[in-house]
Amino acid sequence: MRRTSLWLALFGLLGTALSAQALDFPQPQYVNPIFDSFTRNYISTSAMGRGYTGLAIPGGVDNVLKNPAGYRPDKASLHLELLVKPPVDHDVYAMADTSIYYQMTPETLNSPVPVGILGGGGKIGPNFTYGLLYSLPKTVKVDNFGVEINMGYGLITRYPTFYLNQITANAAWHKDNFHVGLNLHNQIYHLGDVTFLRTFERISDTKYILRPQLGLLYSGEKLSAGLSVVPQQNADWDLKFAQYETRLPLNIALGGAYDINGTQITAELDYEQCSAIDAAFSDRYSFRLGAEKTIRRYTYRAGYIYHPQVWDGDFNLPDAGSDTTSIWWSAVLPQGRVGKNSQHIITAGTSWNHPDVRVNLAGLIDVAGKAPVAQVNLSVDLFFSAFKRKNFLYFD
């Protein structure tokens, strides 16, 4: 009996040790969904204001990023969106310290590019619409990853960056209450100063991936429903010191909207198959809730987002292994850390509606405190029909 208990205890300890093993990145560092709590940008100001919902509500051309079938314009328009995300301090790396040999030092995560969306769209005949947009779904610049050399008299500094640039071509068909749309997302992943141990070489890379997105929408008088599907796709990376054979995950989003005396109540469930990237990651089920009401020229919005984590723990920094004799790397712990990062986010927004132009403003903030993030969006829809008027931006 004692021998059996001893073996069970040993297996339990072994299981605990294995579960505590640090993660090797399955993708280049900041491309991994474990950093989405900051890298993700909530683009589409109107959707962001109502809890980032929009699958079941036809809207402006920016709404095609939520649902390819969700754009049904009365007139052609140009859309410009700017966003601001305050920097966040995050304990990513560990450096040597005189009193404590390895100590986590906060790094600052920035999102320095203020452009969220630039694009436009319109109608082709009575049943077809089109859109073309440039957007930035993910951005991060880390300030900074530095390694002291020459007994502290020199510093090698790197600023790891990740920008996901996206050019979206949209086409949709509309018939009565039924809408079908397709997006072709031309995604350009730009990585700069990718972190590698034991090399001072600067590693950068740019990769193009085409990702389709199918959208369906039923818009009833009271009740509406929408569906968006982005299929899984292979993605390989060769960063000289590391090669990744990975996949971009399947994403399915389902939403509904209900009109109560002129107030739209919206709810969405979003599924992201993160386990397809790595078995250590959990699949993500995000939930979003929103409300919207228009009173004369103004639309008011509010919402809530639950964005759960897919993983937390220690990770191994990629190792170039090309400078093993240098003593300076002994000051850098070869691991980093991602803490608990589930987010509970509240949002609010408003729009000023005019026959010539629409101005949208929205903001969000995490209230859970585990992975702080805040964002403010300002966007403008300019209708091309305004240039045909004698009294541009007139007031009645």
N, C-alpha and C positions, 0 to 999 in steps of 0.2 A: 504493500500500500504506500509506504514511504517512497519507494523507488518510483512508483507511478506519479505521486505528487511532485517529486523532484523533476521528473521529465516534463510534466505539465508546466511547472514553474519555468523551466529552461526554455520551453517553446514559447511561453508567454513573453519572457524577456526578449527572445529573438524576434518575435512579432513586433514588439514595441520598438526595438532597435531598427527594424526594417521600415516601419511606418514613419520613423523619425529621420530617415535618410533624406538628404538634401536633393532638390529637384534639379535635373539637368534640363536646360531649356530645350523644348521641342521645336521652337521657332526662334528667330532673332529676338533679343531680349524684350523690347517694348512692343513688339508685335503680339506677344502673348496676352491672352485675355485676363491674366492676373493683374495687369496694370490698367485695365479699362476704367477703373474708378476715377482716374484722372485723364487718361489719354482720350477718352470718348468725348466728342463734342455733340451737344444737342442742337442740331441745325434744323431750321424751319421755326421761326419765331412764334407763329400762331400755334403750331403743335406743341411747342415747349411750354407755352403759357397754360395750356389745359392738360398738364401732366404728360406731355409728349405723346398725345393721342392724335389720330387723324386717319386711321384705317377706314373708318366708316363715315367720314364726313368729306364731301367734295370741297376742295379749297383752291387756293392759288397754285401757281406753277411749282412753288417750293414743296407743296404737298405730295408731289409724285415721288419724293424720296421716302415718304411713309408708305404710300400705296400707288403703284403705277397707274391705277385706274381712277385715282382721286382728283384729277384735274379736269374741270368742266367750265371753261371760261366763257363769260359773255363777250369778252373782247380781248385782243392780244395785249400782253403786258411784258414789262421788264422788271426783274426782281434783283435787288441788292440787299445783302444781309451782312452785318458786322457783329462780331461777338467779342466779349472780354471775359477772361478767366483769371482771377487773382492767383498768384503763385501759391504753391503748397509745399511745406517742408515735409520730407519723407525720409525715414531711416532706411536707405537702400544699401549703402556700403558700410564697411567697417575699416577703420584705419588704426595705426599704432598710436598709443598714448604713453606718456612718461610714467604715469601712475598705474593705469590699467592697460595692459599690453594691447589688447584689441578693444576698441570702443566704437559703438555705432555713432556715426556723425551724420547729422541731417543734411540731405541734399535738397535743393530747391527744384521743384518741377514747374516748368513754365509752359505756357501756350502762346508763343510770341506772334503768331500770324492772326490778325484780326478779321480776316475775311472768312465768312461762313459759307455763303452762296452768292454766285453771280450767274444769272441766266434769264431766260425768257421763254415764252410759248404763246400758242394761239390755236385757232380752229382751222380745219381743212374741211370745208363742206359742212353739212348739218350734223354729222355723226362722228367725226374724227378730230382729235386734238394732238398736238405735238409739243414737246418741250426739249430744251437743251440747257444743261446746267453744269457749272463748275462748283465743286464743294470740297470741304475739308472735314471728313467725318472723324479723323483722329489726328492729334498733334501732341508732341511733347518735346521739350528741350531741357536737359538736366544740367544744372549749374552747381557743381561740375564734378568730374571724376579726375582727381589729381594725385600724382605720385611724387613724393619728395625725393630728390637725389642730391648727391654731394653734401651729405650730412645736413640736409635741410637748407642749403644755400641755393638750391635750384628746385624748380617745380615743373613737372610735365603735366599739362592740363588738357583735358579733353571734355567736350560738351556733347554727350550722346544725344542724338536727335532721331525722331521718327515722325515723318509727315505722310499721311495717306491722302494723296490728291485724287480726286474723282471727277471724271467728265461723264455725265449721264445723258444718253439719248433716250427720249421717251416717246411712245406712241400709244394712243388709246382709242377705243371704240365705245360709243355711248348710244344706247337705244332705250328710250323711256327710263325705267328705273334701274336698268342693268348696265354695268360698265366693266370693260375688260382692258387691261393695260400691260405693257411690257417696258421694262427698263433694261438698257444695256449699260452697265457701269464699267467704264474704262478706268481701272484703278492703277495708280502709279505709286508704288511704295518707295519712299526715299529714306534711307538709313544713313546717318552721318556719325562719325566717331564711335563706331560700335565698340563696346567694351570688351577687351581681351587682356588677360593677365600675361605677364612676361613678354610683352612687346610694346615698343613705343611707336609702332607704325600706325598710321591713321587709316582705318578701314571704313570705306563708304560703299554703298551699293544702291542701285535703282532697279526696280522690277515692275514689269507691266503684267496685269492680270485682267482678263475680261470676265465679269460676273453678271449673269442675267438675273432679273427679278420679275416674277409674274404677280399681277394683282387683280383681284376681283372685288366688285363693290355692288351691293344692292342698296339703293337709296329710297326708302319708303317715306310716306308722309309723316309717320310717327317713329317707326323703327327702321334702323339701317344696320347693315353688317358688311364687314370687309375682311379680306384675306390677302396676305402677302407671303410669297415663298421665294427664298434664295437657296438654290441647291448647293450641296457640298462640292468642293473642288480641290484638286491636288495643287500644291505649291511647293517648289523646290528652291532652295537658296544655296549659293556657294559664296561664302565670305572669306575665302582663302584659308583661314585657320579653323573654320567650322563649316560643315555641310549639313543642311537640314532637308529631309524629305518629309513633308508634312501636308496637312490639309487645312483648307479654310472651311469652317463648319456650316452645316445646314442651319438655316434660320427660317422659322415659321411663325407668323404673327396673325392672331385672330382678334377682331375687335367688333364692338357693337356700339350703337348710339340710340338714345331714346329722347324724343322731344316731349318736354313737360311744360306746356303753356309758354312756349317760346324759349325755354332753357334746354340746351342740348347737354345730356349726361352721357359721357363716353367711358368705356372701359376696354382694356386690351390685355391680352396675355401673349407674351413673346417667349418662344423656345429657341435656344441656341445650343447646338450639339457640341459643346466644348470637349466632351470625352473623345470625339473623333480626332482632336489635336493630340491629346495625351491621356492615357488611362488614369493618370493622377488627378485630372480635372473633372469636376462635376458638371453635368449639363445645367445650363442656366435657364430658370423660369422667371422672367421679369413680369411684374404686374404694374399697370398704369391706370389711373382714374382721373377724369377731368370733367369740367363743366364750363359752359360758354353761353353768354346771353348778350344779345344786341339791343341797345336802347338808343333810338334815333341814330346819330352818327357814330356812336361808340359801341365797341364790343368788349365785354369784360370776361376774363378767363381765370380759372384756378385749377390746381391739380396736385396729384401725388404720384410719386414713382418709387417702387421698390425694386432695387437693383442688387440682387444677391451676389456674393462672391462665388468664384468657382474653385478657389484654392487659397490656402495661406500656409506659411512656413518658410524654411530656409531654402535657398537655391544656390547652386554652384555657378560661379562666374566662368565663362568660357576661357580656356587656357590655350594660348598660342604655343607654349612650350619651346619658344625659339630663343630665349634669353635666360636659361636656367642658372647661369653663373652670376647674374646680377644680384647684389645684396639688397637693392632698393625695394624689390618686390616682397621681401620678408615683412615689410610694414603694412602690407595689404592682406587682410583676411580673404581667402579665396571663396568666400560665401557672402551672400546678401540675404535680406529678409523681407518678406511681405507679411504684414500683420493682418488681423481680421479686417475685412474691407467691404462688408455688406453695407448698402446705403439706403437710407430713407430720405427722400428728397421731396420738398414742397415747392410748388411753382405758382407763379401768378403772371398775368399779362393783360394787355389791352390793345385795341386798334382804333384808329381814327379813320373813318370811311368817307371817301369823297368820290364823286364820279370820275375825277381825273387821277387820283392818287390814293393809296392806302398806306398808312404809317403804323407799324407794329412794334410793340415793346414788350419784353418778357424777361423774367429773371427766375433763377432757381437757387436753392441752397440745401445742402445736406444737413439734417438735424440729428443724425445718429452719432456723429462724431468719430466713428471708427476710420473713415476714409473721407476727410473733409473735401468738399468741392463747392464752388459757386460759379455762376455764369450769368451774364447779362447779354441779351440780344436786342439789336435794333435793326429793323428792315423796312424797306420801302418798295411798294409795288406801283410802278408808273404805267398807266394805260396809254397805249399808242394813240387811242382816239382823242386824247387830250390835245394833241397837236393840230387837230382839225377844228377845234373850237375857236371862236373869236374871243371868248373870255376864259382863259386858262386859269384853273383854280378859282373859279367864281364861287361866291357864296349866295345862297338863296335865303 
